[in-house]
Structures are given as structure tokens and as C-alpha cells.
Amino acid sequence: MPIALLNFPTDLLGDVFKQCNPFDLYCFSKCSKRARSCVKLGNTKSWKIKNHSMLYIAVCGINPNYKFEQTTDPKDYFMRKSLSDSEEVMFIETGEISELFAYLLDTFGIRKVETLMFCAYDSDDFVTISRAMIDRNVEIEELLFSHVDGEGAEDLMSLTNQMNITNKLLCWHPFPLHFQHQMTQFPKDIEFRTSHWLTIDQLLNCTCVRIELYKSMLSNQELDQFLRKWKTADGFPNLQYLEIESEKIDDKSPILDMIPPIRARLPGVDGVRIMKEDGREGLLSVDFGNSPTLKLVISDPSNE
């Protein structure tokens, strides 16, 4: 006998939905507009969402993770599989991945993205999903992208200043020499495999905990400027790790009154000890190896 579920009192309906997983609620949301509007009663706003390139979208923050994968075979629609104790999958009809992403965000009321990962696919979806994050003021814990087609990577970078990226921004895309970008906000962790566009002025305004820059164009003089600011009592208080690879690092100009290479003076130590005015220490090294690289590892006062 059918049950008139939507006639239940709101509190009771919420209790019912809290027993349902994302697959159950997704299927229920497809029944009607009214059904979709009730799904959030299941405390779904506390969930997170993530994608793995254009391969799948997963609802996470609960155990197991629930992966939505697209299929072109109608007989597989809504078929479910348990992949492991921590992962289940349901196959759904093929469509625009950006539309599925927006549908899950709005249906479940999700306001936190665990990971956005883009790699070697049509850039239009990347930009559409990014704009959806901006329009909804969704927090993005990690944004990772690499080898995006066409001008997609440049478009995506231009949107990062509008996106609420909190933990990590990782870009392995090989930007061309003419590329320029001005970062106005920083997550905790940045890693750029092509960073010739990131100037010393941007670096001096950086608030990151961890910074990794490869194929940089920063010189000895600019790195000396950064490190002298770091040594001041209020200079870069969040910074714990810095790694900069740059062909402009040379063995002619001093960095903190030392001519590179700068190596450990004692066995078993990873660099030369330098100190901030507030008493915190860092280990600084500059090596020429495969490519000139400066590293600074800073002691964490909370971890003796």
C-alpha cells in the first residue's frame, strides 16, 4: 500500500530522511518539485561534495562516500554497487557534469566542496562549475587543476580570486609566457608548477602556510627582500614552508648576506638556521642541483 510520505509532519519527515543515504534522496528528489524541496530535511546541508575531473561526483563527509557516475546504457540507470567499505557508486544518465554538480548542491543544500579537480577535459564545464561555486558562495577546501584545454586554465585562474578557496590551490597547468594573473586572496596552501607570472609584490602579500613555486622568475634580490620581511616580528606569521625554484637564482648576489649555494653547516641539519625577531627559527637552504631552488622550513612553536 502506497504511503503518502509528503503528508507527514515536517519533524517526522525529517526523521525519515535522516535515515536515507544520498542515493535514496537523489532518487526521491526526482519524483516531483515538492519532493525535491523536502530533501534538505534530512540534514543534508552538513554533507560535502567533490569531483574527480569529469569522471564522477561524490557526496562525502559521511561514511561511505557516495559516487554518482554517468552511463550511456539505460539498463544501468540507478544501478548501485558497493566498491568498498568506504565507497559506493550509483550510475545515472549521461548529461552535463556541471548541471549534475549544481543539482546536487541545490537539492542537498551543500555549502562546502571537499575537492574540485579538473584535468585535460572540456574547459567549459570547469568555468560553469566555478561560476556556480561563486554564485552560491560555496566554500572550496581544495581546487586542483592541470592541462586544461584551450584558454580554460587562464579563465579558471581569473575566477580563483572570486572563489572561496580555503585550504589548497594546486595548479600544474603549463601557463604560456604571456600569461599574467594578480592573486588577491590566498588559501592556506598554494602550489604552482608554472609560476613565472607570480611577482615579488604578490609574494609579499601572501598569507599562506605553505608555498611551492616552480619555474619562477624571482631573483636573489627579490628573495632577499622576502626573507628580510619574514625575519621581522610580524612578517608572514602563518608561513611554515617555502620552496621556490627559479632559474634567476644565481651564485653572484647575496641572500641574507650569504652567497648561494647555502647549505647546512652541521651534519644532519637541512639548512642554515635563521631567526625571526619573535624568536622563531627557520632552516634556509639554496641548492643548484637540477634547478636552482630555495627552501625555508620554519619551526612550529606548537610542536616541540
C-alpha positions as CSV (number, residue, x, y, z in Angstrom):
1,M,0.0,0.0,0.0
2,P,1.5,3.4,-1.0
3,I,2.4,5.8,1.8
4,A,1.6,9.5,1.5
5,L,5.1,10.4,2.7
6,L,4.8,14.1,1.9
7,N,1.7,14.4,4.2
8,F,3.9,13.5,7.2
9,P,4.6,16.4,9.7
10,T,7.8,18.2,8.9
11,D,9.6,16.8,12.0
12,L,8.6,13.2,11.2
13,L,9.6,13.6,7.6
14,G,13.0,14.9,8.7
15,D,13.5,11.9,10.9
16,V,12.7,9.6,7.9
17,F,15.1,11.4,5.6
18,K,17.9,11.3,8.1
19,Q,17.8,7.5,7.7
20,C,18.3,7.8,4.0
21,N,21.6,8.0,2.1
22,P,22.4,10.4,-0.8
23,F,21.3,7.8,-3.4
24,D,17.9,7.4,-1.8
25,L,17.3,11.1,-1.5
26,Y,18.5,11.8,-5.0
27,C,16.0,9.3,-6.4
28,F,13.3,10.7,-4.2
29,S,14.1,14.3,-5.4
30,K,13.4,13.2,-9.0
31,C,9.7,12.4,-8.1
32,S,8.4,15.9,-8.1
33,K,9.4,19.5,-7.3
34,R,7.7,19.2,-3.9
35,A,9.7,16.1,-3.1
36,R,12.9,17.8,-4.1
37,S,12.2,20.8,-1.9
38,C,11.8,18.5,1.2
39,V,15.1,16.6,0.8
40,K,17.1,19.1,2.9
41,L,15.1,18.0,6.0
42,G,17.4,15.0,6.1
43,N,20.3,17.2,7.5
44,T,22.0,17.1,4.1
45,K,23.4,20.6,4.4
46,S,26.3,19.2,6.6
47,W,27.4,17.0,3.7
48,K,30.3,17.9,1.3
49,I,30.8,17.2,-2.4
50,K,33.8,16.5,-4.6
51,N,34.6,15.7,-8.1
52,H,37.4,13.7,-9.8
53,S,37.9,15.5,-13.1
54,M,34.8,14.7,-15.2
55,L,34.7,11.1,-14.1
56,Y,32.4,11.3,-11.2
57,I,30.9,13.5,-8.4
58,A,30.8,12.2,-4.9
59,V,28.8,13.2,-1.8
60,C,31.2,12.9,1.2
61,G,31.5,13.9,4.8
62,I,29.6,10.7,5.7
63,N,30.7,7.1,5.5
64,P,30.8,5.7,3.0
65,N,31.3,8.2,0.2
66,Y,28.5,8.1,-2.5
67,K,29.7,8.4,-6.0
68,F,27.5,9.4,-8.9
69,E,28.9,8.1,-12.2
70,Q,27.3,8.7,-15.6
71,T,26.5,5.9,-18.1
72,T,25.1,5.7,-21.6
73,D,23.5,2.3,-21.0
74,P,19.8,2.8,-20.0
75,K,19.7,-0.7,-18.3
76,D,22.3,0.6,-15.8
77,Y,20.4,3.7,-14.8
78,F,20.2,3.9,-10.9
79,M,22.1,0.6,-10.5
80,R,24.1,0.6,-7.3
81,K,27.4,-1.1,-6.4
82,S,29.4,-1.3,-3.2
83,L,33.1,-0.7,-4.2
84,S,34.4,-1.0,-0.7
85,D,33.5,-0.3,3.0
86,S,34.2,3.4,2.3
87,E,32.7,3.8,-1.2
88,E,29.5,3.1,-3.1
89,V,28.5,4.1,-6.6
90,M,25.3,4.7,-8.5
91,F,25.0,5.0,-12.2
92,I,22.9,7.8,-13.7
93,E,22.0,9.1,-17.1
94,T,24.7,10.9,-19.0
95,G,24.4,14.7,-19.1
96,E,26.3,17.9,-18.4
97,I,28.5,17.3,-15.4
98,S,28.1,21.0,-14.4
99,E,24.3,20.5,-14.3
100,L,24.6,17.5,-12.1
101,F,27.0,19.4,-9.8
102,A,24.6,22.3,-9.4
103,Y,21.6,19.9,-9.0
104,L,23.3,18.1,-6.1
105,L,24.4,21.4,-4.4
106,D,20.9,22.9,-4.6
107,T,19.0,19.7,-3.8
108,F,21.0,18.8,-0.7
109,G,21.8,22.4,0.3
110,I,25.5,21.6,0.4
111,R,27.8,24.6,1.0
112,K,31.2,23.0,1.2
113,V,33.2,21.4,-1.5
114,E,35.9,19.0,-0.4
115,T,37.8,18.9,-3.7
116,L,37.3,20.3,-7.2
117,M,39.7,18.5,-9.6
118,F,39.9,19.4,-13.3
119,C,42.3,17.7,-15.7
120,A,42.5,17.6,-19.5
121,Y,38.8,17.9,-20.3
122,D,36.5,20.5,-21.9
123,S,37.1,23.8,-20.2
124,D,33.5,25.0,-20.5
125,D,32.5,22.7,-17.7
126,F,35.2,24.0,-15.4
127,V,34.2,27.6,-15.9
128,T,30.5,26.7,-15.4
129,I,31.1,24.8,-12.2
130,S,33.4,27.6,-10.9
131,R,30.8,30.2,-11.5
132,A,28.2,28.0,-9.7
133,M,30.5,28.0,-6.7
134,I,30.8,31.8,-6.8
135,D,27.1,32.4,-7.2
136,R,26.3,30.2,-4.2
137,N,29.2,31.4,-2.1
138,V,30.3,27.8,-1.6
139,E,33.5,27.0,0.4
140,I,36.0,25.1,-1.6
141,E,38.6,23.3,0.5
142,E,40.8,22.2,-2.4
143,L,41.0,23.3,-6.0
144,L,43.3,21.2,-8.2
145,F,43.7,21.5,-12.0
146,S,46.2,20.5,-14.7
147,H,46.5,20.7,-18.5
148,V,43.1,22.3,-19.1
149,D,42.1,22.6,-22.8
150,G,42.3,25.9,-24.7
151,E,42.0,29.1,-22.6
152,G,40.2,27.2,-19.9
153,A,43.1,27.4,-17.4
154,E,43.5,31.1,-17.8
155,D,39.7,31.6,-17.4
156,L,39.8,29.4,-14.3
157,M,42.7,31.3,-12.7
158,S,40.9,34.6,-13.3
159,L,38.0,33.2,-11.3
160,T,40.0,32.0,-8.3
161,N,40.0,35.4,-6.7
162,Q,36.2,35.3,-6.6
163,M,36.1,31.7,-5.3
164,N,36.2,30.9,-1.6
165,I,39.2,28.5,-1.6
166,T,40.3,27.9,2.0
167,N,42.8,25.1,2.2
168,K,44.7,24.4,-1.1
169,L,45.1,25.8,-4.6
170,L,47.2,23.5,-6.8
171,C,47.9,24.2,-10.4
172,W,50.0,22.0,-12.7
173,H,49.0,23.7,-15.9
174,P,51.9,25.0,-18.0
175,F,50.9,28.6,-18.5
176,P,52.4,30.4,-21.5
177,L,55.0,33.1,-21.0
178,H,52.4,35.9,-21.8
179,F,50.1,34.8,-19.0
180,Q,49.5,37.3,-16.2
181,H,47.5,37.0,-13.1
182,Q,47.1,39.0,-9.9
183,M,46.3,37.0,-6.8
184,T,44.2,39.0,-4.3
185,Q,43.4,36.2,-1.8
186,F,45.3,33.2,-0.7
187,P,44.3,29.8,0.8
188,K,46.5,28.0,3.3
189,D,48.5,26.1,0.7
190,I,49.5,27.1,-2.9
191,E,51.5,25.1,-5.4
192,F,52.1,26.3,-8.9
193,R,54.1,24.3,-11.4
194,T,54.4,27.3,-13.6
195,S,54.7,30.5,-11.6
196,H,56.7,32.9,-13.7
197,W,53.6,35.2,-13.5
198,L,53.7,35.5,-9.7
199,T,55.7,38.6,-8.9
200,I,57.5,39.6,-5.7
201,D,54.8,42.2,-4.9
202,Q,52.2,39.3,-4.9
203,L,54.5,37.1,-2.8
204,L,55.0,39.9,-0.2
205,N,51.2,40.0,0.3
206,C,50.9,36.2,0.6
207,T,49.2,34.8,3.8
208,C,49.8,31.1,3.1
209,V,51.0,28.4,5.5
210,R,52.8,26.6,2.7
211,I,54.1,28.0,-0.6
212,E,55.6,26.0,-3.5
213,L,56.5,27.8,-6.7
214,Y,58.2,26.1,-9.7
215,K,59.5,27.8,-12.8
216,S,59.5,31.1,-11.0
217,M,61.2,34.3,-12.2
218,L,62.2,35.5,-8.8
219,S,65.8,36.7,-8.3
220,N,68.2,36.7,-5.4
221,Q,67.4,40.3,-4.7
222,E,63.7,39.6,-4.6
223,L,64.1,36.5,-2.4
224,D,66.3,38.5,-0.1
225,Q,63.6,41.1,0.2
226,F,61.0,38.4,1.1
227,L,63.2,36.8,3.7
228,R,64.1,40.1,5.4
229,K,60.4,40.8,5.7
230,W,59.9,37.3,7.1
231,K,62.5,38.0,9.8
232,T,60.5,40.9,11.2
233,A,58.3,40.1,14.2
234,D,55.0,40.4,12.2
235,G,56.3,39.1,8.9
236,F,54.4,36.2,7.4
237,P,53.2,34.8,10.7
238,N,51.4,31.8,9.1
239,L,54.3,30.6,7.0
240,Q,55.7,27.2,7.8
241,Y,57.2,26.0,4.5
242,L,58.5,27.8,1.4
243,E,60.0,26.3,-1.7
244,I,60.9,28.3,-4.8
245,E,62.5,27.0,-8.0
246,S,63.8,29.8,-10.2
247,E,66.4,30.0,-13.0
248,K,67.1,33.5,-11.8
249,I,68.7,32.3,-8.6
250,D,72.5,32.7,-9.1
251,D,75.8,32.4,-7.2
252,K,76.6,36.1,-7.5
253,S,74.2,38.1,-5.3
254,P,73.7,37.5,-1.6
255,I,70.6,36.3,0.1
256,L,70.6,37.4,3.8
257,D,74.3,38.3,3.3
258,M,75.1,34.7,2.1
259,I,76.2,33.9,-1.4
260,P,74.4,30.7,-2.7
261,P,74.7,27.8,-2.5
262,I,73.5,28.0,1.1
263,R,74.0,24.7,2.8
264,A,73.8,23.2,6.3
265,R,76.9,23.9,8.5
266,L,76.3,20.9,10.7
267,P,75.8,17.2,9.7
268,G,72.2,16.1,10.0
269,V,70.8,19.6,9.6
270,D,68.8,20.6,6.5
271,G,69.9,24.2,6.2
272,V,71.3,27.3,7.8
273,R,69.5,28.4,10.9
274,I,67.9,31.9,10.6
275,M,65.8,33.6,13.2
276,K,62.8,35.9,13.3
277,E,62.6,38.9,15.7
278,D,59.9,37.0,17.6
279,G,62.3,34.1,18.3
280,R,61.0,31.6,15.8
281,E,63.7,29.7,13.8
282,G,63.9,28.6,10.2
283,L,66.2,26.4,8.2
284,L,67.2,28.0,4.9
285,S,68.9,26.3,2.0
286,V,69.7,27.2,-1.6
287,D,70.9,24.5,-3.9
288,F,71.6,24.4,-7.6
289,G,71.1,20.7,-8.3
290,N,68.8,20.1,-11.3
291,S,67.4,23.6,-11.0
292,P,68.2,26.5,-8.5
293,T,65.9,26.1,-5.6
294,L,65.4,27.9,-2.3
295,K,63.8,26.2,0.7
296,L,62.8,27.6,4.0
297,V,61.4,25.3,6.7
298,I,60.0,27.1,9.8
299,S,59.7,25.7,13.3
300,D,56.2,25.2,14.6
301,P,56.0,26.5,18.2
302,S,53.1,24.2,18.9
303,N,55.2,21.1,18.0
304,E,58.3,20.9,20.1
